[in-house]
Amino acid sequence: MTARRTVDGMVAEAKARIEELSVDQLRAELERGDVKLVDIRDFRERIDRGTIPNAIPAPRGMLEFWFCHDSKYFRGGYQHDDRIVLY
């Protein structure tokens, strides 16, 4: 019998695979040009709180569709081997 996956377990698995950066770490990577910053906030939040210079806007609800080459909603400019930071 396979153990049932829980939301908490899936979140823990995801967190084990991601890296959290400080503002200073992100700034250094952006200055080196080693990373693409993707702003996943809703467009209303970007309007209310402002945009991030040079960030690629990609609302969280569309992220997978915009990144998937097979999706009819695919947007170019993303490479799967690029280092991508989501904000």
HTML snippet that shows the backbone in 3Dmol.js (N, CA, C, O; Angstrom):
<script src="https://3Dmol.org/build/3Dmol-min.js"></script>
<div id="view" style="width:600px;height:400px;position:relative"></div>
<script>
const pdb = `
ATOM      1  N   MET A   1       0.844  -1.175   0.000  1.00  0.00           N
ATOM      2  CA  MET A   1       0.000   0.000   0.000  1.00  0.00           C
ATOM      3  C   MET A   1       0.895   1.247   0.000  1.00  0.00           C
ATOM      4  O   MET A   1       1.833   1.346   0.791  1.00  0.00           O
ATOM      5  N   THR A   2       0.602   2.171  -0.874  1.00  0.00           N
ATOM      6  CA  THR A   2       1.357   3.410  -0.980  1.00  0.00           C
ATOM      7  C   THR A   2       0.775   4.428  -0.004  1.00  0.00           C
ATOM      8  O   THR A   2      -0.440   4.597   0.098  1.00  0.00           O
ATOM      9  N   ALA A   3       1.671   5.097   0.704  1.00  0.00           N
ATOM     10  CA  ALA A   3       1.223   6.134   1.637  1.00  0.00           C
ATOM     11  C   ALA A   3       0.617   7.289   0.860  1.00  0.00           C
ATOM     12  O   ALA A   3       1.114   7.678  -0.197  1.00  0.00           O
ATOM     13  N   ARG A   4      -0.459   7.825   1.397  1.00  0.00           N
ATOM     14  CA  ARG A   4      -1.112   8.953   0.757  1.00  0.00           C
ATOM     15  C   ARG A   4      -0.299  10.213   0.999  1.00  0.00           C
ATOM     16  O   ARG A   4       0.172  10.451   2.111  1.00  0.00           O
ATOM     17  N   ARG A   5      -0.135  11.017  -0.042  1.00  0.00           N
ATOM     18  CA  ARG A   5       0.609  12.270   0.072  1.00  0.00           C
ATOM     19  C   ARG A   5      -0.291  13.330   0.678  1.00  0.00           C
ATOM     20  O   ARG A   5      -1.477  13.411   0.360  1.00  0.00           O
ATOM     21  N   THR A   6       0.279  14.131   1.542  1.00  0.00           N
ATOM     22  CA  THR A   6      -0.467  15.223   2.157  1.00  0.00           C
ATOM     23  C   THR A   6       0.038  16.547   1.616  1.00  0.00           C
ATOM     24  O   THR A   6       1.123  16.624   1.040  1.00  0.00           O
ATOM     25  N   VAL A   7      -0.753  17.579   1.806  1.00  0.00           N
ATOM     26  CA  VAL A   7      -0.334  18.917   1.387  1.00  0.00           C
ATOM     27  C   VAL A   7       0.954  19.300   2.109  1.00  0.00           C
ATOM     28  O   VAL A   7       1.889  19.806   1.490  1.00  0.00           O
ATOM     29  N   ASP A   8       1.001  19.056   3.423  1.00  0.00           N
ATOM     30  CA  ASP A   8       2.208  19.390   4.188  1.00  0.00           C
ATOM     31  C   ASP A   8       3.424  18.642   3.647  1.00  0.00           C
ATOM     32  O   ASP A   8       4.517  19.202   3.565  1.00  0.00           O
ATOM     33  N   GLY A   9       3.232  17.388   3.281  1.00  0.00           N
ATOM     34  CA  GLY A   9       4.337  16.607   2.735  1.00  0.00           C
ATOM     35  C   GLY A   9       4.801  17.142   1.388  1.00  0.00           C
ATOM     36  O   GLY A   9       6.000  17.205   1.118  1.00  0.00           O
ATOM     37  N   MET A  10       3.846  17.528   0.542  1.00  0.00           N
ATOM     38  CA  MET A  10       4.212  18.069  -0.771  1.00  0.00           C
ATOM     39  C   MET A  10       4.933  19.410  -0.627  1.00  0.00           C
ATOM     40  O   MET A  10       5.886  19.684  -1.356  1.00  0.00           O
ATOM     41  N   VAL A  11       4.482  20.238   0.303  1.00  0.00           N
ATOM     42  CA  VAL A  11       5.150  21.522   0.547  1.00  0.00           C
ATOM     43  C   VAL A  11       6.571  21.274   1.045  1.00  0.00           C
ATOM     44  O   VAL A  11       7.508  21.940   0.605  1.00  0.00           O
ATOM     45  N   ALA A  12       6.734  20.325   1.955  1.00  0.00           N
ATOM     46  CA  ALA A  12       8.071  20.000   2.478  1.00  0.00           C
ATOM     47  C   ALA A  12       8.980  19.502   1.360  1.00  0.00           C
ATOM     48  O   ALA A  12      10.153  19.873   1.313  1.00  0.00           O
ATOM     49  N   GLU A  13       8.457  18.662   0.453  1.00  0.00           N
ATOM     50  CA  GLU A  13       9.243  18.186  -0.690  1.00  0.00           C
ATOM     51  C   GLU A  13       9.679  19.354  -1.575  1.00  0.00           C
ATOM     52  O   GLU A  13      10.833  19.427  -1.997  1.00  0.00           O
ATOM     53  N   ALA A  14       8.752  20.258  -1.848  1.00  0.00           N
ATOM     54  CA  ALA A  14       9.070  21.407  -2.703  1.00  0.00           C
ATOM     55  C   ALA A  14      10.118  22.295  -2.048  1.00  0.00           C
ATOM     56  O   ALA A  14      11.069  22.722  -2.703  1.00  0.00           O
ATOM     57  N   LYS A  15       9.949  22.576  -0.754  1.00  0.00           N
ATOM     58  CA  LYS A  15      10.895  23.446  -0.056  1.00  0.00           C
ATOM     59  C   LYS A  15      12.294  22.839  -0.003  1.00  0.00           C
ATOM     60  O   LYS A  15      13.287  23.565   0.036  1.00  0.00           O
ATOM     61  N   ALA A  16      12.372  21.524  -0.001  1.00  0.00           N
ATOM     62  CA  ALA A  16      13.680  20.867   0.015  1.00  0.00           C
ATOM     63  C   ALA A  16      14.409  21.056  -1.311  1.00  0.00           C
ATOM     64  O   ALA A  16      15.628  20.901  -1.375  1.00  0.00           O
ATOM     65  N   ARG A  17      13.667  21.393  -2.372  1.00  0.00           N
ATOM     66  CA  ARG A  17      14.262  21.525  -3.701  1.00  0.00           C
ATOM     67  C   ARG A  17      14.509  22.966  -4.117  1.00  0.00           C
ATOM     68  O   ARG A  17      15.090  23.207  -5.175  1.00  0.00           O
ATOM     69  N   ILE A  18      14.081  23.926  -3.312  1.00  0.00           N
ATOM     70  CA  ILE A  18      14.263  25.323  -3.693  1.00  0.00           C
ATOM     71  C   ILE A  18      15.314  25.989  -2.823  1.00  0.00           C
ATOM     72  O   ILE A  18      15.656  25.507  -1.744  1.00  0.00           O
ATOM     73  N   GLU A  19      15.806  27.087  -3.312  1.00  0.00           N
ATOM     74  CA  GLU A  19      16.799  27.887  -2.595  1.00  0.00           C
ATOM     75  C   GLU A  19      16.200  29.258  -2.362  1.00  0.00           C
ATOM     76  O   GLU A  19      15.721  29.897  -3.299  1.00  0.00           O
ATOM     77  N   GLU A  20      16.223  29.711  -1.133  1.00  0.00           N
ATOM     78  CA  GLU A  20      15.749  31.059  -0.824  1.00  0.00           C
ATOM     79  C   GLU A  20      16.949  31.991  -0.786  1.00  0.00           C
ATOM     80  O   GLU A  20      17.984  31.669  -0.203  1.00  0.00           O
ATOM     81  N   LEU A  21      16.797  33.151  -1.417  1.00  0.00           N
ATOM     82  CA  LEU A  21      17.878  34.131  -1.493  1.00  0.00           C
ATOM     83  C   LEU A  21      17.540  35.361  -0.676  1.00  0.00           C
ATOM     84  O   LEU A  21      16.377  35.749  -0.566  1.00  0.00           O
ATOM     85  N   SER A  22      18.560  35.965  -0.108  1.00  0.00           N
ATOM     86  CA  SER A  22      18.373  37.262   0.530  1.00  0.00           C
ATOM     87  C   SER A  22      18.336  38.320  -0.569  1.00  0.00           C
ATOM     88  O   SER A  22      18.685  38.046  -1.717  1.00  0.00           O
ATOM     89  N   VAL A  23      17.918  39.506  -0.215  1.00  0.00           N
ATOM     90  CA  VAL A  23      17.902  40.610  -1.183  1.00  0.00           C
ATOM     91  C   VAL A  23      19.319  40.859  -1.705  1.00  0.00           C
ATOM     92  O   VAL A  23      19.510  41.077  -2.901  1.00  0.00           O
ATOM     93  N   ASP A  24      20.305  40.828  -0.817  1.00  0.00           N
ATOM     94  CA  ASP A  24      21.690  41.067  -1.239  1.00  0.00           C
ATOM     95  C   ASP A  24      22.188  39.969  -2.180  1.00  0.00           C
ATOM     96  O   ASP A  24      22.889  40.261  -3.149  1.00  0.00           O
ATOM     97  N   GLN A  25      21.838  38.720  -1.908  1.00  0.00           N
ATOM     98  CA  GLN A  25      22.243  37.627  -2.794  1.00  0.00           C
ATOM     99  C   GLN A  25      21.610  37.790  -4.171  1.00  0.00           C
ATOM    100  O   GLN A  25      22.279  37.613  -5.190  1.00  0.00           O
ATOM    101  N   LEU A  26      20.330  38.124  -4.204  1.00  0.00           N
ATOM    102  CA  LEU A  26      19.649  38.317  -5.481  1.00  0.00           C
ATOM    103  C   LEU A  26      20.249  39.499  -6.228  1.00  0.00           C
ATOM    104  O   LEU A  26      20.479  39.416  -7.435  1.00  0.00           O
ATOM    105  N   ARG A  27      20.501  40.581  -5.535  1.00  0.00           N
ATOM    106  CA  ARG A  27      21.086  41.765  -6.166  1.00  0.00           C
ATOM    107  C   ARG A  27      22.422  41.405  -6.832  1.00  0.00           C
ATOM    108  O   ARG A  27      22.687  41.821  -7.959  1.00  0.00           O
ATOM    109  N   ALA A  28      23.256  40.635  -6.133  1.00  0.00           N
ATOM    110  CA  ALA A  28      24.559  40.245  -6.677  1.00  0.00           C
ATOM    111  C   ALA A  28      24.386  39.387  -7.930  1.00  0.00           C
ATOM    112  O   ALA A  28      25.108  39.576  -8.908  1.00  0.00           O
ATOM    113  N   GLU A  29      23.449  38.461  -7.913  1.00  0.00           N
ATOM    114  CA  GLU A  29      23.219  37.624  -9.093  1.00  0.00           C
ATOM    115  C   GLU A  29      22.687  38.444 -10.260  1.00  0.00           C
ATOM    116  O   GLU A  29      23.088  38.236 -11.405  1.00  0.00           O
ATOM    117  N   LEU A  30      21.788  39.371  -9.971  1.00  0.00           N
ATOM    118  CA  LEU A  30      21.257  40.222 -11.032  1.00  0.00           C
ATOM    119  C   LEU A  30      22.349  41.089 -11.640  1.00  0.00           C
ATOM    120  O   LEU A  30      22.380  41.283 -12.856  1.00  0.00           O
ATOM    121  N   GLU A  31      23.242  41.612 -10.810  1.00  0.00           N
ATOM    122  CA  GLU A  31      24.336  42.440 -11.305  1.00  0.00           C
ATOM    123  C   GLU A  31      25.282  41.638 -12.202  1.00  0.00           C
ATOM    124  O   GLU A  31      25.820  42.172 -13.172  1.00  0.00           O
ATOM    125  N   ARG A  32      25.485  40.362 -11.881  1.00  0.00           N
ATOM    126  CA  ARG A  32      26.337  39.501 -12.706  1.00  0.00           C
ATOM    127  C   ARG A  32      25.626  39.039 -13.972  1.00  0.00           C
ATOM    128  O   ARG A  32      26.266  38.581 -14.918  1.00  0.00           O
ATOM    129  N   GLY A  33      24.309  39.159 -13.986  1.00  0.00           N
ATOM    130  CA  GLY A  33      23.537  38.707 -15.137  1.00  0.00           C
ATOM    131  C   GLY A  33      23.330  37.210 -15.155  1.00  0.00           C
ATOM    132  O   GLY A  33      23.069  36.625 -16.206  1.00  0.00           O
ATOM    133  N   ASP A  34      23.446  36.580 -13.979  1.00  0.00           N
ATOM    134  CA  ASP A  34      23.363  35.122 -13.887  1.00  0.00           C
ATOM    135  C   ASP A  34      21.946  34.585 -13.734  1.00  0.00           C
ATOM    136  O   ASP A  34      21.757  33.370 -13.677  1.00  0.00           O
ATOM    137  N   VAL A  35      20.958  35.451 -13.667  1.00  0.00           N
ATOM    138  CA  VAL A  35      19.624  35.009 -13.277  1.00  0.00           C
ATOM    139  C   VAL A  35      18.560  35.821 -13.998  1.00  0.00           C
ATOM    140  O   VAL A  35      18.782  36.973 -14.372  1.00  0.00           O
ATOM    141  N   LYS A  36      17.403  35.201 -14.184  1.00  0.00           N
ATOM    142  CA  LYS A  36      16.229  35.924 -14.661  1.00  0.00           C
ATOM    143  C   LYS A  36      15.259  36.004 -13.496  1.00  0.00           C
ATOM    144  O   LYS A  36      14.959  34.994 -12.858  1.00  0.00           O
ATOM    145  N   LEU A  37      14.774  37.194 -13.222  1.00  0.00           N
ATOM    146  CA  LEU A  37      13.828  37.417 -12.143  1.00  0.00           C
ATOM    147  C   LEU A  37      12.416  37.430 -12.729  1.00  0.00           C
ATOM    148  O   LEU A  37      12.117  38.212 -13.631  1.00  0.00           O
ATOM    149  N   VAL A  38      11.558  36.562 -12.209  1.00  0.00           N
ATOM    150  CA  VAL A  38      10.183  36.469 -12.671  1.00  0.00           C
ATOM    151  C   VAL A  38       9.274  36.890 -11.526  1.00  0.00           C
ATOM    152  O   VAL A  38       9.292  36.285 -10.454  1.00  0.00           O
ATOM    153  N   ASP A  39       8.485  37.920 -11.757  1.00  0.00           N
ATOM    154  CA  ASP A  39       7.566  38.455 -10.754  1.00  0.00           C
ATOM    155  C   ASP A  39       6.220  37.758 -10.933  1.00  0.00           C
ATOM    156  O   ASP A  39       5.500  38.019 -11.896  1.00  0.00           O
ATOM    157  N   ILE A  40       5.886  36.863  -9.992  1.00  0.00           N
ATOM    158  CA  ILE A  40       4.671  36.058 -10.126  1.00  0.00           C
ATOM    159  C   ILE A  40       3.465  36.672  -9.413  1.00  0.00           C
ATOM    160  O   ILE A  40       2.425  36.028  -9.274  1.00  0.00           O
ATOM    161  N   ARG A  41       3.609  37.914  -8.966  1.00  0.00           N
ATOM    162  CA  ARG A  41       2.473  38.569  -8.325  1.00  0.00           C
ATOM    163  C   ARG A  41       1.390  38.868  -9.351  1.00  0.00           C
ATOM    164  O   ARG A  41       1.669  39.038 -10.538  1.00  0.00           O
ATOM    165  N   ASP A  42       0.167  38.929  -8.883  1.00  0.00           N
ATOM    166  CA  ASP A  42      -0.958  39.311  -9.713  1.00  0.00           C
ATOM    167  C   ASP A  42      -0.751  40.734 -10.228  1.00  0.00           C
ATOM    168  O   ASP A  42      -0.140  41.560  -9.550  1.00  0.00           O
ATOM    169  N   PHE A  43      -1.258  41.017 -11.419  1.00  0.00           N
ATOM    170  CA  PHE A  43      -1.036  42.346 -12.014  1.00  0.00           C
ATOM    171  C   PHE A  43      -1.577  43.457 -11.126  1.00  0.00           C
ATOM    172  O   PHE A  43      -1.023  44.557 -11.113  1.00  0.00           O
ATOM    173  N   ARG A  44      -2.657  43.191 -10.378  1.00  0.00           N
ATOM    174  CA  ARG A  44      -3.204  44.226  -9.491  1.00  0.00           C
ATOM    175  C   ARG A  44      -2.227  44.547  -8.369  1.00  0.00           C
ATOM    176  O   ARG A  44      -2.099  45.704  -7.967  1.00  0.00           O
ATOM    177  N   GLU A  45      -1.545  43.542  -7.866  1.00  0.00           N
ATOM    178  CA  GLU A  45      -0.548  43.793  -6.819  1.00  0.00           C
ATOM    179  C   GLU A  45       0.628  44.578  -7.379  1.00  0.00           C
ATOM    180  O   GLU A  45       1.161  45.459  -6.706  1.00  0.00           O
ATOM    181  N   ARG A  46       1.041  44.265  -8.613  1.00  0.00           N
ATOM    182  CA  ARG A  46       2.129  45.033  -9.230  1.00  0.00           C
ATOM    183  C   ARG A  46       1.725  46.488  -9.441  1.00  0.00           C
ATOM    184  O   ARG A  46       2.552  47.390  -9.306  1.00  0.00           O
ATOM    185  N   ILE A  47       0.455  46.718  -9.772  1.00  0.00           N
ATOM    186  CA  ILE A  47      -0.030  48.091  -9.923  1.00  0.00           C
ATOM    187  C   ILE A  47      -0.034  48.788  -8.568  1.00  0.00           C
ATOM    188  O   ILE A  47       0.428  49.923  -8.451  1.00  0.00           O
ATOM    189  N   ASP A  48      -0.553  48.116  -7.545  1.00  0.00           N
ATOM    190  CA  ASP A  48      -0.655  48.717  -6.207  1.00  0.00           C
ATOM    191  C   ASP A  48       0.702  48.937  -5.556  1.00  0.00           C
ATOM    192  O   ASP A  48       0.924  49.972  -4.928  1.00  0.00           O
ATOM    193  N   ARG A  49       1.610  47.982  -5.698  1.00  0.00           N
ATOM    194  CA  ARG A  49       2.886  48.033  -4.968  1.00  0.00           C
ATOM    195  C   ARG A  49       4.086  48.385  -5.837  1.00  0.00           C
ATOM    196  O   ARG A  49       5.187  48.591  -5.327  1.00  0.00           O
ATOM    197  N   GLY A  50       3.877  48.453  -7.132  1.00  0.00           N
ATOM    198  CA  GLY A  50       4.973  48.801  -8.028  1.00  0.00           C
ATOM    199  C   GLY A  50       5.604  47.579  -8.678  1.00  0.00           C
ATOM    200  O   GLY A  50       5.452  46.446  -8.220  1.00  0.00           O
ATOM    201  N   THR A  51       6.305  47.851  -9.745  1.00  0.00           N
ATOM    202  CA  THR A  51       6.972  46.780 -10.492  1.00  0.00           C
ATOM    203  C   THR A  51       8.434  46.693 -10.081  1.00  0.00           C
ATOM    204  O   THR A  51       8.977  47.600  -9.450  1.00  0.00           O
ATOM    205  N   ILE A  52       9.049  45.597 -10.447  1.00  0.00           N
ATOM    206  CA  ILE A  52      10.465  45.384 -10.184  1.00  0.00           C
ATOM    207  C   ILE A  52      11.198  45.610 -11.503  1.00  0.00           C
ATOM    208  O   ILE A  52      10.909  44.927 -12.485  1.00  0.00           O
ATOM    209  N   PRO A  53      12.133  46.547 -11.548  1.00  0.00           N
ATOM    210  CA  PRO A  53      12.837  46.822 -12.813  1.00  0.00           C
ATOM    211  C   PRO A  53      13.457  45.552 -13.403  1.00  0.00           C
ATOM    212  O   PRO A  53      14.106  44.779 -12.698  1.00  0.00           O
ATOM    213  N   ASN A  54      13.250  45.355 -14.685  1.00  0.00           N
ATOM    214  CA  ASN A  54      13.801  44.245 -15.468  1.00  0.00           C
ATOM    215  C   ASN A  54      13.248  42.876 -15.114  1.00  0.00           C
ATOM    216  O   ASN A  54      13.712  41.872 -15.655  1.00  0.00           O
ATOM    217  N   ALA A  55      12.258  42.807 -14.211  1.00  0.00           N
ATOM    218  CA  ALA A  55      11.635  41.513 -13.907  1.00  0.00           C
ATOM    219  C   ALA A  55      10.655  41.156 -15.019  1.00  0.00           C
ATOM    220  O   ALA A  55      10.039  42.027 -15.633  1.00  0.00           O
ATOM    221  N   ILE A  56      10.526  39.863 -15.261  1.00  0.00           N
ATOM    222  CA  ILE A  56       9.563  39.359 -16.233  1.00  0.00           C
ATOM    223  C   ILE A  56       8.250  39.123 -15.499  1.00  0.00           C
ATOM    224  O   ILE A  56       8.207  38.293 -14.591  1.00  0.00           O
ATOM    225  N   PRO A  57       7.174  39.826 -15.862  1.00  0.00           N
ATOM    226  CA  PRO A  57       5.902  39.587 -15.180  1.00  0.00           C
ATOM    227  C   PRO A  57       5.267  38.295 -15.696  1.00  0.00           C
ATOM    228  O   PRO A  57       5.109  38.109 -16.903  1.00  0.00           O
ATOM    229  N   ALA A  58       4.910  37.415 -14.777  1.00  0.00           N
ATOM    230  CA  ALA A  58       4.252  36.159 -15.137  1.00  0.00           C
ATOM    231  C   ALA A  58       3.350  35.769 -13.967  1.00  0.00           C
ATOM    232  O   ALA A  58       3.818  35.149 -13.012  1.00  0.00           O
ATOM    233  N   PRO A  59       2.073  36.119 -14.024  1.00  0.00           N
ATOM    234  CA  PRO A  59       1.186  35.823 -12.908  1.00  0.00           C
ATOM    235  C   PRO A  59       1.226  34.349 -12.522  1.00  0.00           C
ATOM    236  O   PRO A  59       1.272  33.477 -13.389  1.00  0.00           O
ATOM    237  N   ARG A  60       1.209  34.079 -11.245  1.00  0.00           N
ATOM    238  CA  ARG A  60       1.331  32.716 -10.739  1.00  0.00           C
ATOM    239  C   ARG A  60       0.354  31.758 -11.409  1.00  0.00           C
ATOM    240  O   ARG A  60       0.711  30.616 -11.696  1.00  0.00           O
ATOM    241  N   GLY A  61      -0.852  32.198 -11.659  1.00  0.00           N
ATOM    242  CA  GLY A  61      -1.856  31.331 -12.278  1.00  0.00           C
ATOM    243  C   GLY A  61      -1.547  30.947 -13.714  1.00  0.00           C
ATOM    244  O   GLY A  61      -2.128  29.995 -14.235  1.00  0.00           O
ATOM    245  N   MET A  62      -0.642  31.672 -14.361  1.00  0.00           N
ATOM    246  CA  MET A  62      -0.298  31.389 -15.759  1.00  0.00           C
ATOM    247  C   MET A  62       1.118  30.858 -15.926  1.00  0.00           C
ATOM    248  O   MET A  62       1.521  30.512 -17.036  1.00  0.00           O
ATOM    249  N   LEU A  63       1.863  30.790 -14.858  1.00  0.00           N
ATOM    250  CA  LEU A  63       3.291  30.475 -14.927  1.00  0.00           C
ATOM    251  C   LEU A  63       3.589  29.205 -15.723  1.00  0.00           C
ATOM    252  O   LEU A  63       4.396  29.234 -16.652  1.00  0.00           O
ATOM    253  N   GLU A  64       2.953  28.103 -15.373  1.00  0.00           N
ATOM    254  CA  GLU A  64       3.226  26.842 -16.062  1.00  0.00           C
ATOM    255  C   GLU A  64       2.869  26.921 -17.540  1.00  0.00           C
ATOM    256  O   GLU A  64       3.578  26.382 -18.389  1.00  0.00           O
ATOM    257  N   PHE A  65       1.763  27.598 -17.840  1.00  0.00           N
ATOM    258  CA  PHE A  65       1.328  27.704 -19.229  1.00  0.00           C
ATOM    259  C   PHE A  65       2.292  28.550 -20.054  1.00  0.00           C
ATOM    260  O   PHE A  65       2.583  28.215 -21.202  1.00  0.00           O
ATOM    261  N   TRP A  66       2.785  29.636 -19.479  1.00  0.00           N
ATOM    262  CA  TRP A  66       3.693  30.525 -20.205  1.00  0.00           C
ATOM    263  C   TRP A  66       5.064  29.908 -20.386  1.00  0.00           C
ATOM    264  O   TRP A  66       5.769  30.259 -21.332  1.00  0.00           O
ATOM    265  N   PHE A  67       5.470  28.986 -19.495  1.00  0.00           N
ATOM    266  CA  PHE A  67       6.783  28.367 -19.576  1.00  0.00           C
ATOM    267  C   PHE A  67       6.791  27.094 -20.416  1.00  0.00           C
ATOM    268  O   PHE A  67       7.854  26.656 -20.856  1.00  0.00           O
ATOM    269  N   CYS A  68       5.628  26.494 -20.646  1.00  0.00           N
ATOM    270  CA  CYS A  68       5.546  25.213 -21.354  1.00  0.00           C
ATOM    271  C   CYS A  68       5.532  25.439 -22.861  1.00  0.00           C
ATOM    272  O   CYS A  68       4.632  26.093 -23.389  1.00  0.00           O
ATOM    273  N   HIS A  69       6.533  24.897 -23.551  1.00  0.00           N
ATOM    274  CA  HIS A  69       6.644  25.069 -25.003  1.00  0.00           C
ATOM    275  C   HIS A  69       5.434  24.494 -25.749  1.00  0.00           C
ATOM    276  O   HIS A  69       5.118  24.941 -26.851  1.00  0.00           O
ATOM    277  N   ASP A  70       4.764  23.511 -25.157  1.00  0.00           N
ATOM    278  CA  ASP A  70       3.630  22.874 -25.819  1.00  0.00           C
ATOM    279  C   ASP A  70       2.301  23.581 -25.558  1.00  0.00           C
ATOM    280  O   ASP A  70       1.286  23.225 -26.156  1.00  0.00           O
ATOM    281  N   SER A  71       2.297  24.564 -24.682  1.00  0.00           N
ATOM    282  CA  SER A  71       1.068  25.266 -24.334  1.00  0.00           C
ATOM    283  C   SER A  71       0.730  26.303 -25.396  1.00  0.00           C
ATOM    284  O   SER A  71       1.612  26.950 -25.962  1.00  0.00           O
ATOM    285  N   LYS A  72      -0.559  26.446 -25.651  1.00  0.00           N
ATOM    286  CA  LYS A  72      -0.961  27.496 -26.604  1.00  0.00           C
ATOM    287  C   LYS A  72      -0.733  28.880 -26.020  1.00  0.00           C
ATOM    288  O   LYS A  72      -0.803  29.875 -26.741  1.00  0.00           O
ATOM    289  N   TYR A  73      -0.458  28.957 -24.715  1.00  0.00           N
ATOM    290  CA  TYR A  73      -0.184  30.232 -24.046  1.00  0.00           C
ATOM    291  C   TYR A  73       1.313  30.498 -23.875  1.00  0.00           C
ATOM    292  O   TYR A  73       1.701  31.482 -23.246  1.00  0.00           O
ATOM    293  N   PHE A  74       2.153  29.622 -24.435  1.00  0.00           N
ATOM    294  CA  PHE A  74       3.609  29.756 -24.281  1.00  0.00           C
ATOM    295  C   PHE A  74       4.063  31.138 -24.707  1.00  0.00           C
ATOM    296  O   PHE A  74       3.620  31.683 -25.718  1.00  0.00           O
ATOM    297  N   ARG A  75       4.971  31.692 -23.895  1.00  0.00           N
ATOM    298  CA  ARG A  75       5.620  32.964 -24.226  1.00  0.00           C
ATOM    299  C   ARG A  75       7.103  32.707 -24.317  1.00  0.00           C
ATOM    300  O   ARG A  75       7.681  32.083 -23.427  1.00  0.00           O
ATOM    301  N   GLY A  76       7.724  33.172 -25.369  1.00  0.00           N
ATOM    302  CA  GLY A  76       9.154  32.973 -25.547  1.00  0.00           C
ATOM    303  C   GLY A  76       9.974  33.727 -24.522  1.00  0.00           C
ATOM    304  O   GLY A  76       9.454  34.526 -23.743  1.00  0.00           O
ATOM    305  N   GLY A  77      11.268  33.454 -24.540  1.00  0.00           N
ATOM    306  CA  GLY A  77      12.168  34.168 -23.645  1.00  0.00           C
ATOM    307  C   GLY A  77      12.557  33.380 -22.418  1.00  0.00           C
ATOM    308  O   GLY A  77      13.412  33.816 -21.647  1.00  0.00           O
ATOM    309  N   TYR A  78      11.946  32.233 -22.222  1.00  0.00           N
ATOM    310  CA  TYR A  78      12.267  31.394 -21.079  1.00  0.00           C
ATOM    311  C   TYR A  78      13.038  30.172 -21.569  1.00  0.00           C
ATOM    312  O   TYR A  78      12.642  29.527 -22.540  1.00  0.00           O
ATOM    313  N   GLN A  79      14.108  29.870 -20.910  1.00  0.00           N
ATOM    314  CA  GLN A  79      14.863  28.658 -21.203  1.00  0.00           C
ATOM    315  C   GLN A  79      14.878  27.824 -19.934  1.00  0.00           C
ATOM    316  O   GLN A  79      15.112  28.352 -18.847  1.00  0.00           O
ATOM    317  N   HIS A  80      14.636  26.550 -20.060  1.00  0.00           N
ATOM    318  CA  HIS A  80      14.541  25.705 -18.878  1.00  0.00           C
ATOM    319  C   HIS A  80      15.871  25.535 -18.155  1.00  0.00           C
ATOM    320  O   HIS A  80      15.889  25.128 -16.993  1.00  0.00           O
ATOM    321  N   ASP A  81      16.971  25.832 -18.810  1.00  0.00           N
ATOM    322  CA  ASP A  81      18.262  25.715 -18.128  1.00  0.00           C
ATOM    323  C   ASP A  81      18.740  27.053 -17.580  1.00  0.00           C
ATOM    324  O   ASP A  81      19.812  27.126 -16.980  1.00  0.00           O
ATOM    325  N   ASP A  82      17.950  28.126 -17.780  1.00  0.00           N
ATOM    326  CA  ASP A  82      18.274  29.411 -17.150  1.00  0.00           C
ATOM    327  C   ASP A  82      18.063  29.306 -15.646  1.00  0.00           C
ATOM    328  O   ASP A  82      17.205  28.556 -15.180  1.00  0.00           O
ATOM    329  N   ARG A  83      18.846  30.058 -14.898  1.00  0.00           N
ATOM    330  CA  ARG A  83      18.574  30.178 -13.466  1.00  0.00           C
ATOM    331  C   ARG A  83      17.459  31.199 -13.323  1.00  0.00           C
ATOM    332  O   ARG A  83      17.593  32.339 -13.769  1.00  0.00           O
ATOM    333  N   ILE A  84      16.363  30.794 -12.705  1.00  0.00           N
ATOM    334  CA  ILE A  84      15.182  31.632 -12.590  1.00  0.00           C
ATOM    335  C   ILE A  84      14.865  31.814 -11.116  1.00  0.00           C
ATOM    336  O   ILE A  84      14.843  30.855 -10.345  1.00  0.00           O
ATOM    337  N   VAL A  85      14.619  33.069 -10.737  1.00  0.00           N
ATOM    338  CA  VAL A  85      14.196  33.391  -9.371  1.00  0.00           C
ATOM    339  C   VAL A  85      12.783  33.907  -9.454  1.00  0.00           C
ATOM    340  O   VAL A  85      12.486  34.819 -10.227  1.00  0.00           O
ATOM    341  N   LEU A  86      11.905  33.319  -8.651  1.00  0.00           N
ATOM    342  CA  LEU A  86      10.510  33.755  -8.595  1.00  0.00           C
ATOM    343  C   LEU A  86      10.321  34.671  -7.403  1.00  0.00           C
ATOM    344  O   LEU A  86      10.758  34.374  -6.292  1.00  0.00           O
ATOM    345  N   TYR A  87       9.660  35.794  -7.658  1.00  0.00           N
ATOM    346  CA  TYR A  87       9.337  36.709  -6.564  1.00  0.00           C
ATOM    347  C   TYR A  87       7.837  36.785  -6.440  1.00  0.00           C
ATOM    348  O   TYR A  87       7.324  37.500  -5.579  1.00  0.00           O
TER     349      TYR A  87
END
`;
const viewer = $3Dmol.createViewer("view");
viewer.addModel(pdb, "pdb");
viewer.setStyle({}, {cartoon: {color: "spectrum"}});
viewer.zoomTo();
viewer.render();
</script>
